[in-house]
């Protein structure tokens, strides 16, 4: 009475490229899961499998929010006080300032929907806290966030990797390259 099993005779395996997985199409469980969201038969899709394939298939089936150029992979990141939202964790290796601004808005919205917070604290992951550190994209994003007057979040500046688990920042924004390295390093440290 509580669930419906939908037959999916084809499988996306972990080592398949996202494009190969997408070409398999509508007979995979991954495709059917994302399609069920589009058809409003489910609220979420969960996968412990091929993340790249999930992202590409989601992008093919689902629409992005108006004005958002790229979706981001976000996760809850444990910290000393509770949880932070960190994004992007690998979907977008190369990002411009517009992408990082979008991720800030999406991360704040996600955080507010999960936790009782009106204005989450946002920070950009960087190689230092000083305004002169980091690449041009981070500096430009920081400048725009600092000067913007948004009701949705408070911009706290930069955060370094060794501060990710302090719990002083609610949403940590980065590109997918840096975010994925941070994630895999944290996972490896925890396993060690």
C-alpha positions as CSV (number, residue, x, y, z in Angstrom):
1,X,0.0,0.0,0.0
2,X,2.9,2.3,0.6
3,X,4.9,1.9,-2.6
4,X,4.8,1.0,-6.3
5,X,7.5,-1.1,-8.0
6,X,8.2,0.0,-11.5
7,X,10.0,-2.4,-13.8
8,X,13.3,-1.1,-15.2
9,X,15.0,-3.8,-17.2
10,X,18.1,-1.8,-18.0
11,X,20.8,-0.6,-15.6
12,X,23.2,2.3,-15.5
13,X,26.5,1.0,-14.2
14,X,29.0,3.1,-12.2
15,X,31.8,3.2,-14.8
16,X,29.6,4.3,-17.7
17,X,30.0,7.7,-19.1
18,X,26.9,10.0,-18.5
19,X,26.3,10.2,-22.2
20,X,26.2,6.4,-22.7
21,X,23.9,6.1,-19.7
22,X,21.6,8.8,-21.2
23,X,21.5,7.0,-24.5
24,X,20.2,3.8,-22.8
25,X,17.2,5.9,-22.1
26,X,13.8,5.2,-20.8
27,X,14.3,1.6,-19.7
28,X,16.8,2.3,-16.8
29,X,15.7,2.8,-13.2
30,X,17.6,6.1,-13.1
31,X,15.6,7.5,-16.1
32,X,12.3,6.2,-14.7
33,X,13.1,7.7,-11.2
34,X,13.8,11.2,-12.6
35,X,10.8,10.9,-15.0
36,X,8.5,10.1,-12.1
37,X,9.5,13.5,-10.6
38,X,8.6,15.3,-13.8
39,X,5.2,13.5,-13.8
40,X,4.8,14.5,-10.2
41,X,4.5,10.8,-9.2
42,X,7.4,11.3,-6.7
43,X,8.9,14.2,-4.8
44,X,12.6,13.1,-4.8
45,X,14.9,10.6,-6.4
46,X,17.7,8.9,-4.6
47,X,20.6,7.2,-6.2
48,X,23.8,5.6,-4.8
49,X,25.0,5.0,-8.3
50,X,26.5,7.0,-11.2
51,X,26.3,10.6,-10.2
52,X,27.3,12.0,-13.6
53,X,24.6,9.9,-15.2
54,X,22.0,11.1,-12.7
55,X,22.9,14.7,-13.4
56,X,22.8,14.4,-17.2
57,X,19.5,12.4,-17.2
58,X,18.0,14.9,-14.8
59,X,19.1,17.8,-17.0
60,X,17.5,16.1,-20.0
61,X,14.2,15.4,-18.3
62,X,13.7,18.2,-15.8
63,X,13.7,22.0,-16.4
64,X,16.0,24.3,-14.4
65,X,14.6,27.2,-12.5
66,X,14.2,30.2,-14.7
67,X,17.4,32.2,-14.8
68,X,19.6,29.3,-13.5
69,X,22.1,28.3,-16.1
70,X,23.6,25.1,-14.4
71,X,22.3,22.8,-11.8
72,X,24.6,22.0,-8.9
73,X,25.3,18.9,-6.8
74,X,24.6,19.8,-3.1
75,X,25.0,17.8,0.0
76,X,24.5,18.2,3.7
77,X,28.0,18.5,5.4
78,X,28.2,17.7,9.1
79,X,29.8,20.3,11.3
80,X,30.4,21.0,15.0
81,X,27.0,22.6,15.4
82,X,24.7,20.9,13.0
83,X,24.9,20.7,9.2
84,X,25.9,23.0,6.3
85,X,24.9,22.8,2.7
86,X,27.8,22.6,0.3
87,X,27.6,23.1,-3.4
88,X,28.8,22.4,-6.1
89,X,30.3,19.0,-5.3
90,X,31.2,17.9,-8.9
91,X,28.5,18.8,-11.4
92,X,30.3,21.8,-12.9
93,X,34.1,21.7,-13.1
94,X,34.2,25.2,-14.7
95,X,32.1,28.0,-13.2
96,X,31.8,31.7,-13.8
97,X,30.7,34.3,-11.3
98,X,27.0,34.0,-12.5
99,X,27.1,30.2,-11.7
100,X,28.5,30.9,-8.2
101,X,25.8,33.6,-7.6
102,X,23.1,31.1,-8.7
103,X,24.6,28.4,-6.4
104,X,24.4,30.9,-3.5
105,X,20.7,31.5,-4.1
106,X,20.0,27.8,-4.6
107,X,22.0,26.8,-1.5
108,X,20.2,29.4,0.6
109,X,16.8,28.2,-0.6
110,X,17.8,24.6,0.2
111,X,19.1,25.5,3.6
112,X,16.0,27.5,4.5
113,X,13.7,24.6,3.4
114,X,15.6,22.1,5.6
115,X,16.3,24.3,8.7
116,X,14.5,27.0,10.6
117,X,16.6,29.9,9.4
118,X,15.4,33.1,7.8
119,X,18.8,34.3,6.6
120,X,21.5,31.6,6.2
121,X,25.1,32.6,6.3
122,X,26.9,32.0,3.0
123,X,30.6,31.9,2.3
124,X,32.8,31.1,-0.8
125,X,35.4,28.4,-0.4
126,X,38.8,29.9,-1.1
127,X,42.5,29.6,-0.5
128,X,42.4,32.4,2.1
129,X,40.1,34.7,4.0
130,X,41.6,37.9,2.6
131,X,39.9,39.8,-0.2
132,X,43.0,39.7,-2.4
133,X,43.2,35.9,-2.4
134,X,41.7,33.6,-4.9
135,X,41.1,33.6,-8.6
136,X,39.3,36.4,-10.5
137,X,36.0,34.6,-10.5
138,X,35.9,34.2,-6.7
139,X,37.0,37.9,-6.2
140,X,34.2,39.1,-8.6
141,X,31.6,36.9,-7.0
142,X,32.6,38.1,-3.6
143,X,32.4,41.7,-4.7
144,X,28.9,41.2,-6.1
145,X,27.7,39.3,-3.1
146,X,29.1,41.9,-0.7
147,X,27.4,44.8,-2.5
148,X,24.1,43.1,-3.1
149,X,21.2,43.7,-0.8
150,X,19.4,40.4,-0.6
151,X,16.8,39.4,1.9
152,X,17.6,35.7,1.3
153,X,21.0,35.3,3.0
154,X,23.9,37.0,4.7
155,X,27.2,36.9,2.8
156,X,30.1,36.2,5.2
157,X,33.0,36.4,2.8
158,X,35.5,33.6,2.3
159,X,36.0,30.3,4.1
160,X,39.0,28.0,4.0
161,X,38.9,24.2,3.8
162,X,40.1,23.8,7.4
163,X,36.9,25.7,8.5
164,X,34.3,23.6,6.7
165,X,33.3,21.8,9.9
166,X,33.4,24.7,12.3
167,X,29.7,25.3,11.9
168,X,29.9,29.0,11.5
169,X,28.6,29.0,7.9
170,X,25.3,27.6,6.7
171,X,26.0,27.4,3.0
172,X,29.4,26.9,1.4
173,X,29.6,27.7,-2.3
174,X,32.3,26.5,-4.7
175,X,32.9,25.2,-8.2
176,X,32.5,21.5,-8.8
177,X,36.2,20.8,-9.2
178,X,37.1,22.3,-5.8
179,X,34.0,21.0,-4.1
180,X,34.6,17.4,-5.3
181,X,38.2,17.5,-4.0
182,X,37.0,18.8,-0.6
183,X,34.3,16.1,-0.4
184,X,36.6,13.2,-1.4
185,X,39.3,14.5,1.0
186,X,36.8,14.6,3.9
187,X,35.6,11.1,3.0
188,X,39.1,9.8,2.8
189,X,40.0,11.4,6.1
190,X,36.9,9.9,7.8
191,X,37.8,6.4,6.4
192,X,41.4,6.8,7.6
